[in-house]
Every structure is written in C-alpha cells, then in structure tokens.
Amino acid sequence: MRSDKLFVPPVLVGAACGAAVRVLERRRRRCVAPSSGVCVVAPAARAINESEKWQCEEESSMPTCPGCACLCEDIEIAGAEIRNVCRKGFGIFRSRQKSRLSAMVADGVTDVDAAIEKAAEILCEARSPVIYGLDNSTCEAQKLGLELARKLNAFVDDTSSVCQGVVLEAIYKGRLPSCTLDAVRDNADLVIFWGADPASSHPRHLSKYSFFPRGKKIQRGYEERKAFCIDVRHSPTAEVCKNLVKIPVGADTALINALTSIIEGKTPQLPEVDRRAVFELAAAMRRAEFVTIFTGLGLVYSLEDVSLLESLLRTLTERHGCEAYVIPMVGHFNMRGMTQLLFEETSLPNKVKFEGGVARGGASMTDILHEGLADAALIIGSDPLSSLPFVAARRLLEMKTITIDPHVTPTTEISTVRIPCAISGVECGGHAVRMDGVEVTLEKAFDTEFLSDEEILKRLLDRV
C-alpha cells in the first residue's frame, strides 16, 4: 500500500533529468587550469587553499569521472567547484596537482622524447619483454598496447589476473549471466553484495544503481528493494543493507552449497554461520523476480572456480523462474575494457603470450617475475611493486623497467625509464568500459602539457 505522500513516477523524473542534462550539455566547455593549482569543493571534502582554483573558459563542464569502474557521467565542474563527485573522484581530479612524474632515464632527468627513445631501445633489445597494466588507460591506448605486444612477441597481463579475471572470463564465455547497472536500478528487487564493500570501494554505487535509486519497475527504490551483504566482517555496506550474513574466512563454498540445497528444497549442511540469516537470504532469493549478485574479491579469492556460483544461479532460475545475474565489482576504471579487448583478440582475458604474432596462454605477472620469464618490463598506469607479492615484485629491480604513469609511485622510483603521461579521463579523452560492459565516452576536462599514454604508445610503436 502506497503512502499518501505525493508519488512521482520515475519515468517523469527521468524525463526531467534528461532535459536538465541536455541543458548542461549545451553549456559544456573545456576547462583549463592555471599552474598555481586546483580548488575542488566536493561533498564531504575539505576545500583546498583559495589561491588554488580551477578556471573554466565557460560556466561549466561535465566530464566522466575515472575514479572507479562506475564511470559516473553526471560530474559537473563549475568554476571553483566540482559537483556530484565522491571522495575517490575528488582524489583523481585533485591528483593532477600532486606528485607528478618527470621524464627520467636511469637517475638523470631528461625530456620525454629522449625517454621514449631509450624505452624503444630497451624493448627492441629485450628477448622476452612483458607489458603490464593498462587498466587505467583508455580503450584506444589499450589497443595500441596490444599491438605493441604483438609486434614485440611479448607477454601481456593486467591486474585482473589477481582479482576479477575469473569472473569476467566466465561472463565472456556465457557461463555466468550478467546485466547492466541500469537494469539493476530499474528491475532488481534483490541485490547481494558478496565479499564486496561498495560503500568503501565504489562510493556512489549504492546511490546511483544498486540500492537507493528508484527505477522503472522498482519505483520506491530501497523501500521495496531487499539487499544482503555476505562478508567476514560488519562492513560499511552491511551497515547500509541491514541484512548481513557473516561467514568465516573461506566459507563461501559451503554457503553456496547450502543456498543451492535450500532452493532445491533439501536439508542444507550449513557452515558455522547464523542459520536464521542464511534461511532468510534463501527465502528472499526464492521470492525475488530479479536477483543481482555483485561479486567482490572476498568471494573471488575463496572460490577455486565459478562453477558453484554458476550452479546456484541456474538452480535459482530453473526452480523459481526469476532472472539472476552477476556483476563483478571491478576496481580500476577500465579493467573491463582491457580484459574485454584481450578476450576479443585472443580468447583470453589476461595472461597472454605472443609468438610470431599469434597469441597463446601465458603467465600472470606474478609468475613471470617469480620465475624470471621476462628480461624487460613496460608498466603502464600500474604499481606492481606495491600491489604484487614482494617476493615476485622485487625482481623488477633486476631487470630493465619502463614505467608510463602520471604520478610518482614506488614502481616509478625503481624504473630504468620513467615517462610521464596525462591522467586519462581528466587531461585526455577516449573511451572506457564500465564494470557492467557498457562503453562510456571520456572527455578531456583540463589542458595539460603531458602526452597521453595513447600518444606515447604510438611513438613507441613507430620506433620498435
């Protein structure tokens, strides 16, 4: 029963929002920043020194935020303010004035052209180079990186090999059904955050798509949408959802088996968890018409493969006739684009090795370093010295390493050649693929003196 309060159908709200966006689009202009710095006013963000301000040629611009794989398209930069941005997006836009990388060869400062020449020389001399990263690059740069790898007979890998790669591969092969975030907002009456904490990792995910918003079918939003969080701790997302199934570390497999048994009407063998919470989750899954599971690293690291998850979704749809989907909680803003490109070109989402221009299964960056399979590394927009196991990452100290990055990182500090680049989605444009597979256009918001990673890779290709 609806309340007596005025209810505005979301279709009308959407039309009004669309009209507002079109007005703002007409006002879209490129912004330029003075050398003095940046001033950002964002929700829950502290204002920066008044002397550091963005200056726009016109009233406002509306760039897409590359802060995470949500790729929010409703960001507005107006004068000295940036609106609708979360804390991660704020950090990305603010980072253009902090810790910028300088071109260097060995320990000597040089210009970008000389650094590119030296990088090309190292790659040409290498017998077995590896190209790693590109998850924070545009789709255009990723295509050039893949072309360079093919030309060099190199290994190619990205961070998906140590996180969401197994789920993405299952989606690409049709083993796991997936849908768009827009479909979730419009239709999902049950969402499950499994081993994921979007309130921390993707701050606007809950408010834009998965929990709070009203949709075409779910017209009262969170008032009629049920949300569960499956985690080993009481996370910020669990605080929002109110429904937590707390499990011991590594108990995900046992929980999937238990849920499958309950849905089939059998007596489950439950792990050491709150039985009532598990039965409430199973009951919600059986009642739902549109279920979406957002898979986080907590689930991915616990499963040997996705066959059990595949079985759970198939049982749910066959027994109860509902729609059930999976969307991986991809971190880097264009990891989905990189894995999708690799799969389209090589039938592999990561861990690729080219031989004579032909792709075959390779090894992860961790294994490449640990086993000494490469003698040179080209790292683009990534920091393996910080993110990979140190026992493997320290091998970068023993080989010639080229890093293309907007900022100083531990990996750039130990690199033989350091090439600075523009921040994709902030200082250069292109395209990216959202976590749900939707392609999004990135538009440059600010002028910069730095070359984009796409331009740098073009120059490298011309020289090898």
ZAMARGU-4260 file (C-alpha; in steps of 0.2 Angstrom, whole numbers, plus 5000, padded with zeros to 4 digits):
<rodrens>
0) 5000/5000/5000 | 5007/5017/4995 | 5008/5031/5007 | 4998/5047/5005 | 5013/5057/5000
5) 5015/5063/4983 | 5022/5049/4972 | 5031/5055/4956 | 5034/5041/4943 | 5052/5039/4940
10) 5049/5040/4921 | 5044/5058/4924 | 5059/5061/4935 | 5070/5053/4921 | 5062/5065/4908
15) 5066/5080/4919 | 5083/5074/4922 | 5086/5071/4904 | 5081/5089/4900 | 5092/5096/4913
20) 5107/5086/4906 | 5103/5092/4889 | 5104/5110/4895 | 5120/5107/4904 | 5127/5098/4889
25) 5124/5114/4879 | 5135/5123/4892 | 5149/5110/4891 | 5165/5118/4889 | 5183/5113/4891
30) 5192/5119/4907 | 5210/5125/4909 | 5219/5125/4925 | 5232/5138/4930 | 5249/5132/4936
35) 5245/5138/4953 | 5235/5123/4957 | 5217/5116/4959 | 5202/5120/4971 | 5189/5107/4972
40) 5173/5108/4983 | 5166/5091/4984 | 5153/5083/4996 | 5162/5078/5012 | 5178/5085/5005
45) 5189/5099/5013 | 5191/5115/5002 | 5209/5117/4996 | 5218/5134/4998 | 5209/5148/4990
50) 5223/5153/4979 | 5222/5136/4970 | 5207/5136/4959 | 5201/5129/4943 | 5197/5142/4930
55) 5184/5137/4916 | 5183/5145/4900 | 5164/5145/4901 | 5152/5141/4915 | 5153/5123/4917
60) 5159/5106/4910 | 5153/5088/4913 | 5167/5076/4912 | 5165/5057/4916 | 5174/5053/4932
65) 5188/5040/4931 | 5189/5037/4949 | 5182/5019/4948 | 5173/5007/4936 | 5156/5016/4939
70) 5162/5029/4927 | 5149/5042/4934 | 5144/5053/4920 | 5135/5067/4930 | 5150/5076/4937
75) 5149/5094/4934 | 5164/5106/4936 | 5158/5124/4938 | 5171/5137/4942 | 5180/5133/4958
80) 5168/5118/4962 | 5166/5100/4957 | 5149/5093/4960 | 5142/5076/4962 | 5159/5068/4965
85) 5163/5056/4978 | 5179/5055/4988 | 5188/5044/4976 | 5183/5055/4961 | 5189/5070/4971
90) 5206/5062/4973 | 5208/5059/4955 | 5204/5076/4950 | 5214/5083/4964 | 5229/5072/4960
95) 5233/5082/4944 | 5242/5094/4955 | 5251/5081/4966 | 5267/5070/4964 | 5268/5072/4945
100) 5281/5061/4937 | 5296/5069/4927 | 5304/5061/4912 | 5320/5051/4918 | 5332/5039/4911
105) 5342/5030/4925 | 5344/5043/4938 | 5346/5058/4926 | 5332/5070/4922 | 5328/5071/4903
110) 5315/5076/4891 | 5300/5065/4885 | 5307/5062/4868 | 5324/5055/4875 | 5314/5044/4887
115) 5304/5037/4873 | 5319/5034/4863 | 5328/5024/4877 | 5312/5014/4881 | 5311/5009/4862
120) 5329/5004/4863 | 5326/4993/4878 | 5311/4985/4871 | 5320/4981/4854 | 5335/4973/4863
125) 5324/4963/4875 | 5322/4944/4871 | 5306/4942/4882 | 5298/4958/4887 | 5281/4959/4897
130) 5268/4973/4895 | 5258/4975/4911 | 5244/4987/4917 | 5233/4997/4905 | 5218/4996/4917
135) 5219/5015/4920 | 5221/5019/4901 | 5208/5022/4888 | 5202/5009/4876 | 5212/5017/4862
140) 5228/5016/4872 | 5224/4998/4876 | 5223/4993/4858 | 5240/5001/4855 | 5247/4992/4869
145) 5241/4975/4862 | 5248/4980/4845 | 5265/4983/4853 | 5265/4967/4862 | 5261/4958/4846
150) 5275/4966/4837 | 5287/4963/4851 | 5281/4945/4854 | 5279/4950/4872 | 5269/4944/4887
155) 5253/4954/4891 | 5244/4954/4908 | 5234/4966/4919 | 5228/4966/4937 | 5213/4956/4933
160) 5224/4940/4934 | 5225/4943/4953 | 5207/4948/4955 | 5191/4948/4944 | 5198/4939/4929
165) 5190/4923/4933 | 5173/4930/4934 | 5175/4941/4919 | 5181/4926/4909 | 5165/4916/4914
170) 5154/4931/4909 | 5163/4932/4892 | 5161/4914/4889 | 5142/4914/4893 | 5144/4903/4909
175) 5138/4917/4920 | 5124/4928/4915 | 5127/4947/4918 | 5117/4963/4915 | 5119/4982/4916
180) 5119/4993/4931 | 5104/5002/4923 | 5094/4986/4923 | 5098/4983/4941 | 5092/5001/4945
185) 5076/4998/4935 | 5072/4980/4940 | 5082/4972/4954 | 5071/4968/4969 | 5085/4958/4977
190) 5104/4963/4977 | 5118/4953/4986 | 5135/4961/4989 | 5146/4945/4991 | 5163/4948/4998
195) 5161/4966/4992 | 5160/4983/5000 | 5155/4996/4988 | 5151/5009/5001 | 5170/5010/5003
200) 5177/5004/4986 | 5164/5012/4974 | 5156/5026/4985 | 5141/5031/4973 | 5137/5013/4968
205) 5123/5011/4981 | 5115/5028/4977 | 5116/5028/4958 | 5112/5010/4954 | 5111/4996/4966
210) 5101/5000/4982 | 5094/5018/4984 | 5088/5024/4967 | 5070/5022/4960 | 5068/5013/4944
215) 5055/5009/4931 | 5049/4994/4940 | 5056/4997/4957 | 5048/5013/4959 | 5051/5016/4978
220) 5069/5011/4977 | 5076/5005/4993 | 5059/5005/5001 | 5055/4989/4991 | 5072/4983/4986
225) 5080/4970/4998 | 5099/4970/5000 | 5110/4957/5008 | 5129/4958/5012 | 5139/4942/5013
230) 5156/4946/5022 | 5168/4941/5035 | 5165/4957/5044 | 5152/4970/5048 | 5157/4982/5033
235) 5150/4999/5029 | 5140/4991/5016 | 5132/4979/5028 | 5128/4994/5039 | 5118/5001/5025
240) 5109/4985/5019 | 5104/4980/5037 | 5105/4961/5032 | 5122/4954/5035 | 5126/4935/5033
245) 5143/4935/5042 | 5153/4920/5037 | 5171/4913/5042 | 5185/4916/5030 | 5184/4903/5016
250) 5166/4898/5020 | 5159/4904/5003 | 5159/4887/4995 | 5150/4880/5009 | 5137/4894/5009
255) 5134/4892/4990 | 5131/4874/4993 | 5119/4877/5007 | 5109/4890/4997 | 5108/4879/4982
260) 5101/4865/4994 | 5088/4876/5002 | 5082/4882/4985 | 5081/4864/4979 | 5070/4860/4995
265) 5084/4849/5003 | 5091/4850/5020 | 5107/4860/5019 | 5124/4857/5028 | 5127/4874/5035
270) 5144/4881/5039 | 5147/4890/5056 | 5136/4904/5052 | 5119/4912/5058 | 5107/4899/5052
275) 5092/4911/5053 | 5102/4924/5042 | 5105/4910/5029 | 5087/4904/5028 | 5081/4922/5027
280) 5093/4925/5012 | 5087/4909/5003 | 5069/4914/5006 | 5072/4931/4998 | 5081/4923/4983
285) 5066/4912/4981 | 5053/4926/4982 | 5063/4938/4970 | 5060/4941/4952 | 5076/4950/4948
290) 5092/4945/4958 | 5109/4953/4955 | 5125/4947/4964 | 5139/4959/4965 | 5155/4948/4967
295) 5169/4956/4977 | 5187/4950/4980 | 5181/4941/4996 | 5171/4929/4985 | 5184/4928/4971
300) 5198/4923/4982 | 5188/4910/4991 | 5182/4900/4976 | 5193/4888/4966 | 5182/4892/4951
305) 5165/4899/4947 | 5156/4883/4943 | 5147/4883/4960 | 5141/4900/4958 | 5135/4896/4940
310) 5126/4881/4948 | 5117/4892/4961 | 5111/4904/4948 | 5105/4890/4936 | 5096/4882/4951
315) 5088/4898/4956 | 5081/4902/4938 | 5075/4885/4934 | 5067/4882/4951 | 5059/4899/4953
320) 5058/4907/4936 | 5067/4923/4941 | 5081/4932/4932 | 5098/4930/4941 | 5114/4939/4936
325) 5132/4943/4941 | 5141/4959/4940 | 5160/4959/4946 | 5165/4974/4957 | 5179/4979/4945
330) 5191/4992/4953 | 5201/5001/4940 | 5191/5011/4929 | 5195/5002/4913 | 5200/4985/4918
335) 5184/4978/4910 | 5189/4987/4894 | 5206/4978/4894 | 5200/4961/4898 | 5186/4963/4885
340) 5199/4968/4872 | 5211/4954/4876 | 5196/4941/4875 | 5190/4948/4859 | 5208/4947/4851
345) 5215/4932/4859 | 5200/4922/4868 | 5209/4925/4884 | 5205/4939/4897 | 5223/4940/4903
350) 5240/4931/4904 | 5243/4931/4886 | 5260/4927/4877 | 5263/4932/4858 | 5274/4921/4847
355) 5276/4926/4829 | 5261/4937/4831 | 5250/4923/4837 | 5243/4923/4855 | 5243/4909/4867
360) 5241/4906/4885 | 5255/4915/4895 | 5258/4918/4913 | 5252/4931/4926 | 5264/4945/4930
365) 5267/4937/4947 | 5273/4921/4939 | 5283/4930/4926 | 5293/4939/4939 | 5294/4925/4951
370) 5300/4913/4938 | 5311/4925/4929 | 5302/4923/4912 | 5305/4941/4906 | 5320/4952/4904
375) 5312/4969/4902 | 5295/4976/4908 | 5284/4990/4901 | 5272/4995/4915 | 5258/5007/4911
380) 5247/5015/4924 | 5250/5002/4937 | 5261/5000/4953 | 5266/4981/4954 | 5279/4985/4967
385) 5265/4990/4979 | 5251/4978/4973 | 5260/4961/4969 | 5268/4950/4982 | 5285/4957/4986
390) 5295/4941/4983 | 5290/4942/4965 | 5289/4961/4963 | 5307/4964/4969 | 5313/4955/4953
395) 5309/4972/4944 | 5325/4978/4952 | 5335/4965/4942 | 5328/4970/4925 | 5326/4985/4914
400) 5309/4993/4918 | 5300/5006/4909 | 5285/5015/4918 | 5272/5026/4910 | 5262/5035/4923
405) 5255/5052/4928 | 5262/5051/4946 | 5277/5046/4956 | 5274/5028/4963 | 5286/5015/4971
410) 5287/5007/4954 | 5292/5023/4945 | 5306/5025/4958 | 5315/5009/4954 | 5312/5011/4935
415) 5326/5012/4922 | 5315/5024/4911 | 5301/5035/4918 | 5289/5043/4906 | 5276/5055/4912
420) 5258/5055/4904 | 5242/5064/4906 | 5228/5057/4918 | 5215/5048/4907 | 5198/5055/4908
425) 5204/5071/4916 | 5218/5078/4905 | 5214/5067/4889 | 5199/5059/4882 | 5194/5042/4874
430) 5183/5028/4879 | 5182/5016/4893 | 5171/5001/4898 | 5160/5002/4914 | 5160/4987/4926
435) 5144/4980/4918 | 5151/4981/4900 | 5144/4997/4894 | 5156/5008/4884 | 5157/5026/4890
440) 5165/5041/4882 | 5179/5051/4892 | 5181/5069/4888 | 5196/5080/4892 | 5192/5092/4906
445) 5208/5101/4908 | 5223/5106/4896 | 5240/5099/4900 | 5257/5099/4894 | 5259/5080/4896
450) 5256/5067/4882 | 5243/5055/4884 | 5248/5036/4886 | 5240/5034/4869 | 5252/5046/4861
455) 5267/5039/4870 | 5262/5021/4864 | 5260/5027/4846 | 5278/5034/4847 | 5285/5018/4854
460) 5276/5008/4840 | 5284/5019/4827 | 5301/5016/4834 | 5301/4997/4838
</rodrens>
